[in-house]
Amino acid sequence: MGDAEKHLDDWTPSTEADRKIVYIQLDRMLESQLFRNSKRYPHFLRYLVEQALSGNEALLKERLLGVTVFHRQPDYDTNQDTVVRLTASEVRKRIAQYYHQPEHAGQLQIDLRPGSYVPIFRRPETQTTASPATADGADIEIGNILENPGEIGGMSEPEILENTSGRVAEGVAGFHGTASAGTRRMLRGLATVMALLITAAVILWWSLSARTAQAADRQLWAPILREPGQVQLVLADLSAALSQSQGLNNKQAGGPVEILRMGELVNYRDSLAQTAIVSFLSQHNKPYALELSTNATYPDLQRSASVLVGGLDNVWTMRVTESLRYHFVRRANNYVFAIEDRQHPELGGWNVDMAQPPDRVTEDFAIVARIFDQTTGRPVLVVAGLGANGTNAAAQFLLDPARTAELTAHAPSDWRRLNMEAVIRTQILDNHAGPPHLVTSCFW
């Protein structure tokens, strides 16, 4: 959104806390009757908000939205097929109806201006002066702080205390009327005490919220981090896949394909996933060792915890997931691969045609699983996409406390000791993965 299109009251979420507040409000809106009975409108609005918060406003154009959200062909006629405009118009109408309802007054606003697909955000309007007829000035901005704890992000606790108590005291001081100076001093003292109590509650709530998300992240990784010794990080070796692929001329020694087959190849996006995981392990002072899937052995995996990165090209991922509920399959003799639900194979699973050019693939799927080896009890973490974009999205999911909290929110109470498996979906544009989304999960 250009500066000329911005209004003075627009707000740009600039911190992770700000973005979390926006997602909370978005979920609140999509759970309302105006959105929850539809599939298209919540999906469209969520995509717009996620891309805006990720800084991908350039992707929020009509044609690109038609391709990524509604799966139109890249050269489709936007004048003949107006699905994006019609959907946006209906979303705008429902947003207006949502905020017109009295119970939603004072909430953070998410909106779409006519002619634009870039969401705008507005924080609730705050009262700046106290009413001369009442002593309720003590409520100034307290409700807003509780509604939007992200606004206190970046301030130290002393600053929060000073900011809140000062505003409450100012509000009470606005009660002039016939009150005496002694009464005003007493009210100021009461307001300060009230501000301290409210601020302490806000800080406690904020701390617990942050710790809840971080706890979900740590608990999911806890078996890996607690296991003695170094983590075995096993990355898919593409040279093995080349050697086994059909149609290669094995007799053409010295040719480009033969040279590639002789090397040790990894996918760039698998490497991105690996780098993110390595960074996470380093932050937790957990030693690790890197190994290609073709070089790793079962005794290696038995000795310590392991993380398997990559799906179809990682032989260990395929072995570990073969018996799981969600597992990788190939459709007939073509290049369509899928993640299939063993309990409901009739549904067809989640498919990707690997024969398509990378710029024509619009989505990818991945498996994330944490299981305990039946023989050794060692934890194994699977981070595996149908394609490399899916693997990268799976790593993003596992390393994002907000995403892992979404997974564990629907888990059984004893999930920390259980095996876990989930299917992740990501949209792709120009061979780049978007934010990961949880599709389904199971615990046992």
C-alpha positions as CSV (number, residue, x, y, z in Angstrom):
1,M,0.0,0.0,0.0
2,G,1.5,3.3,-1.0
3,D,1.8,6.2,1.4
4,A,-0.7,8.2,-0.6
5,E,-3.3,5.5,0.0
6,K,-2.8,5.4,3.8
7,H,-5.0,7.3,6.2
8,L,-3.8,8.9,9.4
9,D,-5.7,6.4,11.5
10,D,-4.2,3.3,9.8
11,W,-2.0,1.2,11.9
12,T,0.9,-1.0,10.8
13,P,1.6,-4.0,13.0
14,S,5.4,-3.8,13.3
15,T,6.2,-6.4,16.0
16,E,5.4,-10.1,16.5
17,A,3.2,-9.1,19.4
18,D,1.3,-6.7,17.1
19,R,0.8,-9.4,14.5
20,K,-0.4,-11.9,17.1
21,I,-3.1,-9.4,18.1
22,V,-4.2,-9.1,14.5
23,Y,-4.4,-12.9,14.2
24,I,-6.5,-13.1,17.3
25,Q,-8.9,-10.5,16.0
26,L,-9.0,-12.3,12.6
27,D,-10.0,-15.6,14.3
28,R,-12.6,-13.7,16.3
29,M,-14.1,-12.3,13.1
30,L,-14.0,-15.6,11.2
31,E,-15.7,-17.4,14.0
32,S,-18.7,-15.1,13.8
33,Q,-21.9,-16.1,12.0
34,L,-21.1,-13.8,9.1
35,F,-18.1,-15.9,8.1
36,R,-18.1,-19.3,9.8
37,N,-20.7,-20.9,7.5
38,S,-18.7,-20.1,4.4
39,K,-15.5,-21.6,3.0
40,R,-14.6,-19.0,0.4
41,Y,-14.9,-15.8,2.3
42,P,-12.9,-16.8,5.5
43,H,-10.2,-18.4,3.3
44,F,-9.9,-15.3,1.1
45,L,-9.7,-12.8,4.1
46,R,-7.2,-15.0,6.0
47,Y,-4.9,-15.2,3.0
48,L,-5.0,-11.4,2.5
49,V,-4.2,-10.7,6.1
50,E,-1.4,-13.3,6.3
51,Q,0.3,-12.0,3.2
52,A,0.0,-8.4,4.4
53,L,1.5,-9.3,7.8
54,S,4.3,-11.1,6.0
55,G,5.1,-8.0,4.0
56,N,3.9,-9.6,0.7
57,E,1.6,-6.8,-0.4
58,A,2.9,-7.1,-3.9
59,L,1.2,-10.4,-4.2
60,L,-2.2,-9.0,-3.4
61,K,-3.2,-8.2,-7.0
62,E,-6.3,-9.5,-8.7
63,R,-4.7,-11.9,-11.2
64,L,-2.3,-13.3,-8.6
65,L,-5.1,-13.8,-6.2
66,G,-7.1,-15.6,-8.8
67,V,-4.2,-18.0,-9.4
68,T,-3.1,-18.6,-5.8
69,V,-6.5,-18.5,-4.0
70,F,-9.0,-19.6,-6.6
71,H,-6.6,-21.8,-8.7
72,R,-7.3,-20.1,-12.0
73,Q,-4.8,-20.4,-14.8
74,P,-2.1,-17.7,-14.9
75,D,-3.5,-16.3,-18.2
76,Y,-7.2,-16.3,-17.2
77,D,-9.3,-13.3,-18.3
78,T,-10.1,-11.2,-15.3
79,N,-12.8,-9.3,-17.1
80,Q,-14.7,-12.5,-17.8
81,D,-13.9,-14.2,-14.6
82,T,-14.5,-11.7,-11.7
83,V,-14.3,-14.2,-8.9
84,V,-11.7,-12.1,-7.0
85,R,-13.7,-8.9,-7.2
86,L,-17.0,-10.5,-6.3
87,T,-15.4,-12.3,-3.3
88,A,-13.7,-9.1,-2.1
89,S,-17.0,-7.2,-2.4
90,E,-18.8,-9.8,-0.3
91,V,-16.0,-9.8,2.3
92,R,-16.2,-6.0,2.6
93,K,-19.9,-6.2,3.1
94,R,-19.5,-8.8,5.8
95,I,-16.8,-6.9,7.5
96,A,-19.0,-3.8,7.6
97,Q,-21.9,-5.9,9.1
98,Y,-19.5,-7.3,11.7
99,Y,-18.3,-4.0,13.0
100,H,-21.8,-2.5,12.9
101,Q,-22.8,-4.9,15.6
102,P,-22.6,-3.2,19.0
103,E,-20.8,-6.1,20.7
104,H,-17.8,-5.6,18.3
105,A,-17.4,-1.9,19.0
106,G,-14.0,-1.1,20.4
107,Q,-12.3,-4.0,18.7
108,L,-9.2,-3.8,16.5
109,Q,-10.5,-3.2,12.9
110,I,-9.5,-5.3,9.9
111,D,-10.9,-3.8,6.7
112,L,-10.6,-3.7,2.9
113,R,-10.9,-0.4,1.0
114,P,-12.8,-0.5,-2.3
115,G,-10.5,-1.2,-5.2
116,S,-7.8,-2.6,-3.0
117,Y,-7.0,-6.1,-1.8
118,V,-4.4,-5.0,0.8
119,P,-6.0,-5.2,4.3
120,I,-5.8,-2.1,6.6
121,F,-5.7,-2.2,10.3
122,R,-7.0,0.3,12.9
123,R,-6.6,0.1,16.6
124,P,-9.7,1.0,18.6
125,E,-10.3,4.7,19.1
126,T,-9.3,5.7,22.7
127,Q,-10.9,8.3,24.9
128,T,-8.5,11.1,25.6
129,T,-10.4,13.3,28.1
130,A,-12.6,12.4,31.1
131,S,-16.2,13.2,31.2
132,P,-16.8,16.2,33.5
133,A,-20.0,14.6,34.8
134,T,-18.5,11.3,36.2
135,A,-15.5,10.0,37.9
136,D,-15.2,7.1,35.4
137,G,-12.1,8.6,33.9
138,A,-10.2,5.8,35.6
139,D,-11.3,3.6,32.7
140,I,-9.4,5.6,30.2
141,E,-7.5,3.3,27.8
142,I,-7.5,0.5,30.3
143,G,-10.0,-1.5,28.3
144,N,-8.0,-0.7,25.2
145,I,-4.8,-2.0,26.8
146,L,-6.5,-5.2,27.8
147,E,-8.1,-5.6,24.4
148,N,-4.7,-4.8,22.7
149,P,-1.9,-6.0,24.8
150,G,0.4,-5.6,21.8
151,E,0.3,-1.8,22.4
152,I,2.4,-2.2,25.6
153,G,5.0,-4.2,23.7
154,G,8.4,-2.5,23.7
155,M,7.9,-0.8,27.1
156,S,9.6,-1.9,30.2
157,E,7.4,-2.7,33.3
158,P,8.3,0.6,35.0
159,E,7.3,2.5,31.8
160,I,4.0,0.6,31.6
161,L,3.3,1.4,35.3
162,E,4.1,5.0,34.8
163,N,2.1,5.3,31.6
164,T,-1.0,3.5,32.9
165,S,-1.1,5.1,36.4
166,G,-0.5,8.5,34.9
167,R,-3.4,8.2,32.5
168,V,-5.8,6.9,35.2
169,A,-4.8,9.7,37.5
170,E,-5.4,12.2,34.8
171,G,-8.8,10.8,34.1
172,V,-9.8,11.0,37.8
173,A,-8.4,14.5,38.0
174,G,-10.9,15.5,35.3
175,F,-13.6,15.1,37.9
176,H,-14.0,18.7,38.9
177,G,-17.6,19.3,39.7
178,T,-18.0,20.3,43.3
179,A,-15.3,17.9,44.6
180,S,-12.9,19.4,47.1
181,A,-9.2,19.4,46.8
182,G,-9.0,16.6,49.5
183,T,-11.5,14.5,47.6
184,R,-9.5,14.9,44.4
185,R,-6.3,13.9,46.1
186,M,-8.0,10.8,47.5
187,L,-9.3,9.9,44.1
188,R,-5.9,10.3,42.6
189,G,-4.4,8.0,45.2
190,L,-7.2,5.4,44.6
191,A,-6.6,5.7,40.8
192,T,-2.9,5.1,41.2
193,V,-3.5,2.0,43.3
194,M,-6.1,0.7,40.7
195,A,-3.7,1.4,37.9
196,L,-1.0,-0.6,39.6
197,L,-3.3,-3.5,40.1
198,I,-4.6,-3.4,36.6
199,T,-1.2,-3.1,35.1
200,A,0.1,-6.0,37.1
201,A,-2.7,-8.1,35.8
202,V,-1.9,-7.0,32.2
203,I,1.8,-7.8,32.6
204,L,0.9,-11.2,34.1
205,W,-1.6,-12.0,31.3
206,W,0.9,-10.9,28.7
207,S,3.7,-13.0,30.2
208,L,1.5,-16.1,30.5
209,S,0.3,-15.7,26.9
210,A,3.9,-15.5,25.6
211,R,4.9,-18.4,27.8
212,T,2.0,-20.5,26.6
213,A,3.1,-20.2,22.9
214,Q,6.7,-20.8,23.8
215,A,5.8,-23.7,26.0
216,A,4.0,-25.4,23.1
217,D,7.1,-24.9,21.0
218,R,9.4,-26.3,23.7
219,Q,7.2,-29.2,24.6
220,L,6.9,-30.3,21.0
221,W,10.7,-30.3,20.7
222,A,11.3,-31.4,24.3
223,P,12.0,-35.1,23.6
224,I,14.6,-34.1,20.9
225,L,16.3,-31.5,23.2
226,R,16.3,-33.8,26.3
227,E,17.7,-36.8,24.6
228,P,21.4,-37.3,25.6
229,G,24.0,-36.8,22.9
230,Q,23.8,-35.0,19.6
231,V,20.9,-34.8,17.3
232,Q,21.3,-36.7,14.0
233,L,20.0,-34.3,11.3
234,V,19.4,-36.4,8.1
235,L,19.0,-34.5,4.8
236,A,17.6,-36.0,1.6
237,D,20.3,-36.9,-1.0
238,L,19.0,-36.0,-4.5
239,S,21.8,-37.9,-6.2
240,A,20.2,-41.1,-5.0
241,A,16.9,-40.1,-6.5
242,L,18.6,-39.4,-9.8
243,S,20.2,-42.8,-9.8
244,Q,16.9,-44.5,-9.3
245,S,14.8,-42.4,-11.6
246,Q,13.4,-44.0,-14.7
247,G,14.5,-42.9,-18.2
248,L,18.2,-42.1,-17.4
249,N,20.7,-43.5,-19.8
250,N,23.0,-45.4,-17.5
251,K,25.5,-46.1,-20.2
252,Q,26.2,-42.5,-21.0
253,A,29.3,-42.2,-18.8
254,G,30.6,-38.7,-18.3
255,G,27.4,-37.0,-19.4
256,P,25.8,-34.3,-17.2
257,V,23.3,-36.6,-15.6
258,E,26.0,-39.1,-14.8
259,I,28.2,-36.4,-13.2
260,L,25.2,-35.3,-11.1
261,R,24.5,-38.8,-10.0
262,M,28.0,-39.2,-8.8
263,G,27.8,-36.2,-6.5
264,E,26.1,-35.6,-3.2
265,L,23.2,-33.2,-4.0
266,V,20.7,-31.5,-1.7
267,N,17.8,-29.3,-2.6
268,Y,18.2,-25.6,-1.9
269,R,14.9,-25.3,0.0
270,D,15.7,-28.5,2.0
271,S,18.8,-26.7,2.9
272,L,16.8,-23.7,4.1
273,A,14.7,-25.9,6.3
274,Q,17.9,-27.5,7.6
275,T,19.5,-24.1,8.4
276,A,16.4,-23.0,10.3
277,I,16.4,-26.2,12.4
278,V,20.2,-25.9,13.0
279,S,19.7,-22.4,14.2
280,F,16.9,-23.6,16.6
281,L,19.1,-26.3,18.0
282,S,22.0,-23.9,18.5
283,Q,19.8,-21.5,20.4
284,H,19.0,-24.4,22.8
285,N,22.7,-25.4,23.0
286,K,21.9,-28.8,21.5
287,P,24.8,-30.4,19.6
288,Y,23.9,-31.9,16.2
289,A,25.5,-33.8,13.3
290,L,24.6,-33.5,9.7
291,E,24.3,-36.5,7.5
292,L,22.9,-37.3,4.0
293,S,20.2,-39.9,3.8
294,T,22.3,-42.2,1.7
295,N,25.1,-42.2,4.3
296,A,23.0,-42.6,7.5
297,T,22.6,-46.0,8.9
298,Y,20.0,-47.5,11.3
299,P,22.6,-47.9,14.1
300,D,23.3,-44.1,13.7
301,L,19.6,-43.4,14.2
302,Q,19.4,-45.7,17.2
303,R,22.1,-44.0,19.1
304,S,20.4,-40.6,19.5
305,A,17.4,-38.4,18.6
306,S,17.1,-37.7,14.9
307,V,15.4,-35.2,12.6
308,L,14.6,-36.3,9.1
309,V,14.4,-33.5,6.6
310,G,12.9,-34.1,3.1
311,G,10.1,-36.4,1.9
312,L,10.2,-38.5,-1.2
313,D,14.0,-38.2,-1.7
314,N,14.8,-39.2,1.9
315,V,14.8,-43.0,2.2
316,W,14.6,-42.8,6.0
317,T,11.6,-40.5,5.9
318,M,9.9,-43.0,3.6
319,R,10.6,-45.9,5.9
320,V,9.5,-44.1,9.0
321,T,6.3,-42.8,7.6
322,E,5.4,-45.9,5.6
323,S,3.2,-47.4,8.4
324,L,1.8,-44.1,9.7
325,R,-1.7,-42.9,9.2
326,Y,-0.6,-40.1,6.9
327,H,1.9,-41.4,4.5
328,F,3.4,-40.7,1.0
329,V,2.0,-42.5,-2.1
330,R,2.5,-42.3,-5.8
331,R,-0.5,-42.3,-8.1
332,A,-0.4,-45.1,-10.8
333,N,2.6,-44.7,-13.1
334,N,2.6,-40.9,-13.4
335,Y,4.3,-38.2,-11.4
336,V,1.4,-37.3,-9.1
337,F,2.4,-37.9,-5.5
338,A,0.2,-37.5,-2.5
339,I,-0.1,-37.7,1.2
340,E,-2.8,-40.2,1.9
341,D,-5.0,-40.8,4.9
342,R,-4.8,-44.6,5.6
343,Q,-8.1,-44.4,7.5
344,H,-9.9,-42.7,4.6
345,P,-8.1,-43.6,1.4
346,E,-11.3,-43.0,-0.5
347,L,-10.9,-39.3,0.0
348,G,-7.9,-39.2,-2.3
349,G,-5.5,-37.4,0.0
350,W,-3.5,-34.3,-0.8
351,N,-1.9,-34.4,-4.2
352,V,0.9,-32.6,-6.2
353,D,1.7,-33.2,-9.8
354,M,5.5,-33.2,-9.9
355,A,5.6,-33.2,-13.7
356,Q,4.3,-29.6,-13.7
357,P,6.8,-26.8,-14.2
358,P,7.7,-25.1,-10.9
359,D,5.9,-21.9,-11.8
360,R,2.6,-23.8,-12.4
361,V,2.6,-25.5,-9.0
362,T,0.2,-23.6,-6.7
363,E,0.3,-25.6,-3.5
364,D,2.4,-28.2,-1.6
365,F,1.7,-30.5,1.4
366,A,3.9,-31.9,4.1
367,I,4.0,-34.3,7.0
368,V,5.4,-33.3,10.4
369,A,5.6,-36.2,12.8
370,R,7.2,-36.8,16.2
371,I,7.4,-40.5,17.0
372,F,9.3,-42.7,19.4
373,D,11.2,-45.7,18.0
374,Q,9.5,-48.9,19.2
375,T,12.8,-50.6,19.7
376,T,15.0,-47.9,21.2
377,G,12.5,-45.3,22.4
378,R,14.6,-42.6,20.7
379,P,12.5,-39.7,19.4
380,V,12.4,-39.1,15.6
381,L,11.1,-35.8,14.1
382,V,9.9,-35.9,10.5
383,V,10.0,-32.6,8.5
384,A,8.9,-33.8,5.0
385,G,7.1,-32.2,2.1
386,L,5.9,-33.7,-1.2
387,G,8.1,-31.0,-2.7
388,A,10.9,-29.0,-1.2
389,N,8.6,-26.0,-0.7
390,G,6.5,-28.3,1.5
391,T,9.5,-29.3,3.5
392,N,10.4,-25.7,4.0
393,A,6.9,-24.9,5.1
394,A,6.9,-27.8,7.6
395,A,10.1,-26.5,9.2
396,Q,8.5,-23.0,9.5
397,F,5.5,-24.6,11.2
398,L,7.5,-26.6,13.7
399,L,9.7,-23.5,14.6
400,D,6.8,-21.0,15.0
401,P,5.4,-21.1,18.5
402,A,2.1,-19.7,17.3
403,R,1.7,-22.6,14.8
404,T,2.7,-25.3,17.2
405,A,0.3,-23.8,19.7
406,E,-2.4,-24.2,17.1
407,L,-1.5,-27.9,16.8
408,T,-1.4,-28.6,20.5
409,A,-4.6,-26.7,21.2
410,H,-6.6,-29.7,20.0
411,A,-4.3,-32.4,21.4
412,P,-5.2,-34.7,24.3
413,S,-4.0,-33.7,27.7
414,D,-1.1,-36.3,27.7
415,W,0.1,-35.4,24.2
416,R,3.6,-34.7,25.4
417,R,4.2,-38.4,25.8
418,L,2.4,-39.4,22.6
419,N,3.3,-39.9,19.0
420,M,2.1,-37.1,16.8
421,E,1.5,-36.6,13.1
422,A,0.1,-33.7,11.1
423,V,-0.5,-32.6,7.6
424,I,0.6,-29.1,6.6
425,R,-0.5,-27.1,3.5
426,T,1.2,-24.1,1.9
427,Q,0.3,-22.1,-1.1
428,I,3.0,-21.5,-3.7
429,L,3.6,-18.5,-6.0
430,D,6.6,-18.3,-8.3
431,N,8.1,-21.3,-6.6
432,H,8.0,-19.7,-3.2
433,A,6.1,-21.2,-0.2
434,G,3.6,-19.1,1.7
435,P,2.7,-19.4,5.4
436,P,2.1,-23.0,6.6
437,H,-1.4,-24.1,7.6
438,L,-2.4,-27.0,9.7
439,V,-4.8,-29.3,7.7
440,T,-5.3,-32.2,10.2
441,S,-3.5,-34.1,12.9
442,C,-3.6,-37.2,15.0
443,F,-2.1,-38.4,18.3
444,W,-1.6,-41.9,19.6
